[in-house]
Amino acid sequence: MASIALCIHFHRDVGLFILYIQQRHLTRGQRLAVTLLLPTFVDYKNDCFRKDGEEFRYISGSIHYNRIPRAYWKDRLLKMYMAGLNTIQTYVPWNFHEPSPDRYNFSGDRDLEHFLQLAQDIGLLVVLRPGPYICGEWDMGGLPAWLLHKKDIVLRTSDTDYIAAVDKWMGTLLPMLKPFLYQNGGPIITVQVENEYGSYFACDYNYLRHLTSLFRSHLGNDVVLFTTDGAGAGYLKCGTLQGVYATVDFGPGGNVSAAFDAQRQAEPHGPLVNSEFYTGWLDHWGEHHSTVSTAIVAKSLNEILAIGASVNLYMFIGGTNFGYWNGANTPYAPQPTSYDYDAPLTEAGDLTDKYFAIQDVIKLIPEGPVLPSTPKYAYGAVPMKKVDHLQTFKHLIVDALDILSFSGPVKSIYPLTFIEMNQPFGFVLYQTKLPVDCSKPTPLSSPLNGVHDRAYVSVDGVAAGILERDKALTINVTGKAGSQVDILVENMGRVNYGKDINDFKGLVSNLTLGADILTGWEVYSLSIDQAVSQGLLWEMGSRVAGTPPPSPLSVPSFYGGTFVIPDGIPDLPQDTYIQFPDWRKGQVWINGFNLGRYWPARGPQITLYVPASILSTAVPNNVTVLELEGDPCTPGPCTVEFTNTPVLNATVKSDHKHQRALFHKEDLL
């Protein structure tokens, strides 16, 4: 039998482990069978990465598994591979996996290990960004809302309570990821520490040092740890740390060399890396849909690749903020359900001109056909009926709280926040009484801007108006002393960027009636998602809308409808889009799955993406809508409509207070 002696020598100049194989009497086949995966590392002498001892640079695209149904992960990853990418980049949102302390979820659409394995099976490497803070236009930047149970917690710092929670979370996550490191046979080549910390006010180097030690303790000393910050000295000052490789982010259309000069201030040697090269940009409700020229993206990408830099295209596919997962910026501006981002692959995974332009720039197209866009089907109009026992807001309170509020009322002198009610998302109902006669319109106000984020007010079951964070702090109400005041407060998404990420929800300060503070509240935590998914609303029946005259504002109400997908047509069900003619604002569920928010009254998004994976040909499909502002079913019939064409760019009149330049995140503060 042939004998093999392995000698490993560390070359200090370039940080390279060199493998010497001394072999006697080995056949050629035996020699080819001898392989060793070496860690990816930074070669400072030659200004590059090395992988398996060879010079290496990655061309990556961002994909967020948390924004794409598991059924479509393989489709999206294959399309990225066929574009010429050799790497993907993804975040790990902490709040997506630990919704409450010590309750972890890594199954189904949250199966991170399956996602990483799929990427490797396809031939893609992975740049991983596990946080703990990720930003990403995701609720609270990925931090779990339950951290706010300590009211004065200072997030993203050495605050002892925050650090204890981070240590516990990373103690669960990082050991799970370690087998997926490249040197352990997996796809992960680099791991980010925190995210864009130089844009945060705290500048806590001890916090960054703690995270670095934490990552090293769980992942080992071989993994390349990196930071990402804006391409400016001000960002890099507080965002970088010795021993963690500093990278930058910047968008197309600017001076590529100047942007990388900023990285060189932090890293005089090593590979040039743009960790977020923006292919598009984010949207907010009430603003125009952001688009970025394909020609500009292609030109700047070509310049980046021409100088040998590694690059990650953010986003390559954006996906969808299903449910309540969208974030927000300040002054308070929540992001819509769609996270299409004007990316090379659309929200639904469709190929765009930008996709093919990027493919032409990369010029490393693997052999094989590019997967086509997924087919779409227009299922047409679906008649909707108001759910009977919820036909008025008053009935929602009186008749349905046993269904919608499993925990019952909590009595309090002053209003309680979502966190105090142990509810992270959705809606909370506040009830009190008018303490005095208001025969004349009397101002109901939030003098400290304490409605987070949108409150639907009724008096004795009659809609009175809407209070909205930063925008509408006072409405006038009328009623007799003792009249019931119902205030349904919607969490529209927590701030995900900047100093205000500790974003409490609900009535976070007192309301006043005239000059007096309102007291004597009953507060209900509403488990609407659970009630919808369990079919509890449907069990109560529905009715055709009655004949009350239409009004500018109606009380929040539930509506239901069903549609059947023929089982005799090949390839059905298919993806589709739902739109809401004459509806104003609300939430929609299909077969118990929370698709997200619709708000055609404000725009720019009109349709919501409906993946085929939540549809059925075996049984009728249930559509449940919570319309918050306008009753489209009064006085006549109403429908929702399934179409095969998305509408994300409806013209809107923007009420945003400042003009925001693309790719300048400081403008989001």
N, C-alpha and C positions, 0 to 999 in steps of 0.2 A: 504493500500500500504506500502511496506517495505521502510524504510528510510536508507540512506547511508551518512555517514560522512567521508570525506577524510582528512587525516592529513599527511602533507609532512614534513619530518625532514631531515636536512642536516647533514650528518656524516662527520665531518672535517677530520678525520684520513685518509679516503679513498676517499673523495670527492664524496660521494654517496648520492643521494636523496633516502630516504627510505619512501615508501608509506605505511601508515597504513589505512586500510579500516575498519571502525566501521560499522557494519551492524546489523540490527534487522529484524528478520523474513524473511531473504532472502532464497529463494529456492536454491538448488544446481545449477540449470540452470542459475538462476540470478547471482549467484556468479561467474560462469564461464564466463559470459558475461561482467564482469567488467575487462577491460584491460587498460593499460597505457603504452605508449612507452616512455621510459626514454632515455635521451641522451647517446650516446656512450662516454666514457670518459676514461682517464688514471688513473689507480689505482696505485699510486706510492708506497703504502705500500706493496702491494702484487705483484708488478712487472708484471702487466697485463693490458689489456683493460677490461672494463666491458660494457656490453650491456644488457639493461633491468635488471640491477642489477646483472647479472651473469658474471662469468669470461668468457672471449671470446678471441679468436685469429683468425685472418683471413688468409686464403690461397687464394691468388689472382693471377690473370693473366692479363697482359696488352693487351688491344685491343684498337686500335685507330679508332673510327667510321669514321674519315675523310679519312681513307685509305681503306674503305670497302664500296661497294655500299649498300645503304639502303635496297635493296631487300634481302641482305644476312646477315643483322644484326642478325636476329632471329636464323638463322642456326648456325652462329658462336658462339653466346651466349649459345645456347643449348649444343653445343659440349663442351664448357668450363665448363658448369654446370655438364655435365655427366662425366667429367674428375675428379670430386670430389672437384672443387673449390667452395668456398662459397662467393667469392667476385671477382669483376673485377676492374681494374684500367684504367683510360683513361685521356688523356690530353684534353684541350680545346684550339685549336690554334686560337689566336686572328685574324690573317690575313685571316683565312678561313671564318670568320663570318663578318668582317668589311673590305671589300676589298678597300674601300675608306672612308674618314671621314664621319661619320654619316649615312653611307649606310650599313645597317645590313641585313644579310641573315641567317635565321634559318629554311629554308624550304628544302624539298627534302633530299638529302644526307647530309645536314647540320642541320637536325632537331634533335638537341641535346635533347630536352625534350622527343621526341618519343624514342630515344635510351635509355635514363634513365628509362623511363617507361617500355620498353621491358625487361631491365635487372631485374627490380623489379618483373614484372609479372612472369619471369622464376624462380625467387627465389634467385637472386644474389644481394649482397650488392655492394656498389660502393665506391672506393677510388678515389676522384676527384683531378685532378691537373690542375687548371685553369690558371696557369701562374702568371703574364702576359707573362713571357718568359718560354718556355717549352723545348727547344733543340729538342730532338726527331728526329734528322736527317730530320727536316722539314725546309723549306725555312725560313731563318733568325730566326730560333728558334721560329717560331710562331709570331714574332713581325711583324706588317705591314710595308711594305716598305715606305709607305707614311710618316712615322715618319722622314725619311731622307730628307724631304723638308727643315728642318732646318739642314744645312750641318754640323754644329758643335755640334749637339745633342749628349749628352753622355747617351747612352742607359743603362737601368738597374741601374740608380742612382737617386739622388734627383734633377737632372736637371728639372727645372720648367716646360719646355715644355713637357718633357717626362711624368712627374707626372700628368700634366693636362690631357694628352691623356689617361693615365692609369685610372685615376679617372673616366673619362667619360665612358670608356669601361666597367670597373667593375661596374659602376653605372647602366649599362644596363644588364650585364651578371648575377651578383650575386643575384639581386632580382628575376630573373628568376629561379635561382637554389634553393633559400631558401625553396620553398614548397617540394623540393626533399630531404631535410635533414631528417635523420632518425627520429628525435624527432618530425618532422612534418608529419610523415607517409610515407616518401620516403625512398630510398635505400642508400643515401649518409651518410657514417659513419665518414669519415675524409676528410679534405680539405688541400691541400698543398699550402704553401705560397712560391711564386717564384719557382726556381728549380736549385739545385746544385750551389747555389750562392757562395759557398766557392771556386769554380773553376774559378770565375770571378775576374778580376784584381781590381775592384773598392773597394770592402770591405766597402760598405757604410751602416753602421748600421742604420742611419736615414731613408734610403730608406726601409729597412726591417721593421723598426718600423712603418713607414707610411703605408706600405702594410698590416701589422697586424691590425692596427687600422681601415683601410678601410674594410678589410674582416669582422672584428667584427661588424662594424657599419651596414653592410648589412646582415650578417648572424646570428648575436647574439653572446652571450657569451658562449653558451652551446656547440657549435661545436668544435671538436678537430682539431686544426690547427697544421700542422707539416712541417718540412723541410726535405730535402733529400740531402745528400752530400756523397762524397767518404769516404771510411772507413780509414781515416787517420787524425791525429790531424791538419795537415795543411789545409785540406778542412773544417773541422768543426769549425775552428777558426773564419772564416769570414762568414760561412753559417748558423750559428745558432743564436738564439735570445731567451732571457728569455721570458717565457710564450708561446713559440711555441715548440712543442715536436720535438726533433731532432732524425732523423732516418738516416741510412747509406745505401749504395748500394755496392755490390761486386758480382763477378761472381764465378762459380764453380772451384774446383780444388785447392783452397787455404785453409788456416787455418781459419775455421769458428769461432772458439773461439777468435782468435786474432782479426778478423774483428769486432766482436761484442764488444771486449774490447775497440775499438776506440769509439763506440757509448757510452759506459759506462763513458768515459771521459767527455762527454757532458751531459749525462743523467745517473747519478749514480743509479737511480731507475726508474722503469717503464718497459713497455714491450720491449723486443728486437724486432727490426723490420729491415728487409732488404727490402727496397722499390724498388730495382731493382736487382733481382737475374737473371743474364744473361743466357738465354737458348741457345743463339747463339751470333752472332755479326753482325755488319753492313758491307756493301760492298762499294767499290769505283770503278768507271770505271778504267780499266787498272790494277786491282789487282785480285788476285784469290778470288773466292767465299769463304766466311768464313763459316766454319762448326765447331761445338763443339760436342765432344763425348757424346752420350746418356748416357753411363755408368758413366762418370764424373758428368754430370748434376744430374743424379739420386742419386749418392752417396752424393754429397754435399747437395742436397735438403733433403735427409734423415737426415743428420746431423743437418740441421737447424730446422727441425720439431722435432727432438729428444730432443732438449733443450727447446721446447715450444715457439719458436719465431714465430712471424707473418712474412709472406713473400709474395712478389709479383714477379711472374715470368715474366721477361721482355725479349722478348715478348712471349706471348702465341700464338698469331697470329700476324704476321707483317702487311700483306696487300700490298698495291701498292701505289707508288707515281704517281698517275695519273697526266696528264697534265704537269705542270712545278713545282710541289710542292716539289721536292727533295731538300735537303740541300747540304752542302759541308763542308769540313774541310780544315785546312791549314797545310803545303803548299797546295795551292788550289787543292782540290781533290773532285769533285762532286760525289754524290751518284747516283746509277742507278735508273731506274724506279721501279724495284722490291724492296720491303722491306720484302722479305721472311724471312730473319733473321735466317734461319735454326731453326725456331721455331717449337713447338710441332704440331701446325696446319700450313700447308703450306700457301703460299700467296693465294691460291684458296680455302682454308679451308679444305684441305685433311688431314686425320688422318695419323700420322707417327709413327714409332717405338718409338720415343721420347714421343709422346702423351701417349702411353700405358705404357711406363716405368714410367712416372710421375704419371699416374693413379694408378699404383701398389704401388708407394711410399705413396701416399696420403691415400689410402685405405678407402676412404669415398665415395664410388661410389653410387649415388642415384639409386633407382630402375628404371628400364626401359632400353630400347635398346639405344645404342650409334648411333647417326645419321651417316650414311655412308658418304664417300667422295662424292662430287657432280660429276655426270658423265661428261665426256669430249667427244667432237666430233671433228674429223678431217674433216673439210669441204673441204680440198684439196687446190690446186693451184688456184689463181685468177689472170688472165691476167691483166696487168697494162699498161696504155697508158699515154704518156706525155700530160698534159693539153695544148691545142694548143697555146693560146696566151702567155703562159709562157715557150715556148720551149727554150728560151735562157734567161740568166740573164738580158741581155739588154732589152728584151721584158718584163720581169718581172717589170723593172723600167718604161719603156716607156708606155706600154699598160695596165698594171694592177694596177698602183698605185691608180687609181680612185676607184678600188675595195678594195685594201688592206690597203690603208691609207685614212681613212675617214676624217681626219683633214687636210690633205695636208701638204706641206713642211713648215718647219720653217728654216729661213735663219739665220746663225750665223757665226761670224768670226772664232770662235773656236768650236770644237765639243760639243754637249750637251749630258748629261747623260740621262739614262732612266727616272730617277726621274724628271729631268727638262722637259722631254717630257710627263710627267704624264702617263707613261707606266711602270707598275711594272714587267711584265713578257714577255717572248717570244723574239721578234726580233725587232730591229730598224735598218733602212737603212740610211747610211751616203753617201752623194755624194759630190764630189769636182772635180776639173780639175787638170791635170798635169800642173804645172806652167812653166815647161821647157821641152825641148826635152830630152828624155831618150833613145837615140838610143842604148846605152850600158846598161846592167843591173845596176840599181841604187837601193840602199837600201831604202826600205820603212820600217820605224822602229817605235816602241813604246818604246822610251828610258827610260821612267819612269814606264814600265810595266803597262801601262794604258789600255790595252785591257781586258775588263771584260765581257765575258770570252773567246769568240772565234769569230774570225772575218774572213769572207770569202770575199776575195778581187778579183775584176776583173777590167780590163782596157779595155774600149771599148767592153764590153760584152764577153771578153775572160778571163777565170779563170787564176789568177796570183799566188795564194797561200793562205795560212792560217796563221793568227797570233793567238797565243794562250797564255793565261795568264800563267806566270811563265815558259813556255816551249819554245815558238817560238816568239821572240820579233822582228825579222827582216825577211823580204823576199825581193827578188829582182824583180823589175818591169821594163818593157820597154814600150815606147809609145811616141807619139809626143806631143808637147806642146798643151794644150787644150783638150787632150784625157780625156774622162770621167772615173773617178775612182768611183767604187761602192763598198761599204764595208757593208756587212750585218753582224751585230753583234748579237750574241746569248747570252742571259742570261742563263747560265748553272745551276743556283741554287745558292742562297746566303749562305754564311758561317753561320752555325747554332750553333757553339760552340767556345768559347774563346773570345779573345779581339777584333777580327776583324769582329764581326757580323754587324757592320755598313758598309755593303758591297754594295757600289755603282756599278751600271752596265752601260755598254756601253763603249764609248771611254771616259774614265775618266781623261785622260791627252792627250796632243797634240801628233800627229804623225809627224814624220819628213820624208822628202824626201831628201836623202843625208844629208846635214848639215842644211837644211832649214825647218822651221815649216810650215806645210800645213794649209792654211786658206781658207776662202770662202766656207763654208759648207752649204748644204741643208740637213736637217734631217727629216726623215719620220717615224712617229710612225705607226707600222703595226698591224692592227687588224685582224690577220690571223684567229684566232679562230672564230671570229664573221663572217668573210667571208665564212669560211668552213661550220659553222653550218647553215647559211642562204642559202647555196647552190649556192653562187654567182660564185664560180669557175666553178662549173659544168655547169652553164648556158652558158659558153663560148665554150663548146665542147672540144673534145680531138682528138688526132691523133695517128696513129701508128708512132713509132720513125723513124726518117729519117736515112740517110746513112753516116753522118760524121764519120770519124775514131775515135776509142776510144782513150781516153787520160787518164793520171794518175789522173787528177783532172778536174771535170766539174763544171759548175756554178750551184747554187741552183735552183732547178726546182720542180714543182708540178706534181704529177702523180695520176691517178684515175682508179678505177676499181669497178666492182659490182659482187656480188654473191647472189644466191637465195638459201634459206633454204627450203627444201620440207615441206609442211604443212601436208602431209599425214603420216609422221613418228611420232610415239608417243614420247612425252617428248622432242621434239625439240622446240625452240633452246636449246642447251646446251653450257656450258662453252667451251672455246677453247683457243689456243695459236697461235699467229701470229709470223712468222719468215720471214727473209728477205734475201733470197739467192742472193748473189752478190751485195747487197746493202751495203753502208758503214756507213752512219750516217744520222739521221734525226728525224722527228716527224711524228706521224701517228694518224689519226682520223678515227673512224668508226661511220657512221651515225651522224657525227658532234660531237661525243664525243671524246675528246682528251685523247687517251690512254697513251701517254707519249713519251719518247725518246727511239730510238733504236740506238745501236752503236756496231754492231757485229765486226766491224773492230778493236775495242779496247777491248771489252769484259769486264767482264766474261759473262754478260747476253746476250743471243741470242734471246730468245723468249719473247714476251710480253703477259701477261695474258689478256684475253678478256672475261669479265663476260657475261653470257647469257642475263642479263637484258638490255644490249644495242643492242641486236640483234632482228631481226624481221623475222617472217615467212609470214607476210602479204604483204610485198613489198620487192624489191631487197635491199640488204645492200650495202651502199656506203663505199668504202675504199679510203681515200685521204692520200697521202704520200708527205711530203716535204723532198726530198733527198738533202742534203747540199753539198756533196763532190764528189760522183761518179754517173755517169749516167748508170744504169744497163740496160737501154732500148736501148742503142746504141752499136753496130749497129743492134741487133736483138731483139726478144721479151723478156719480163721480167715478173716476177710474184712475188707476195707474197704468202705465203703458210700457211694455217691453219692446225695445228697439235693437237693431243691430249696429247702431252708430253712436259713438260717444259724443257728448257735447260738454267740453270743459272750459270753453272760452267765450261764454256768452258775454256780451257787452254789459258792463256795469258802470255805475257812477261811483267812483271811489270816494270814500269819506276819510281816507287815511290822512294823517296830519302832516306827513312829510314825504318827500320824494326819496325813494330808496334806490341806490345804485346796485346793480347786480354784483354779486360776489364780494361785497363789502359787509362782512358780518357785524361790524361795529354799528352799521345803520339799523340793525335789528334790535339794539338795546333800547 
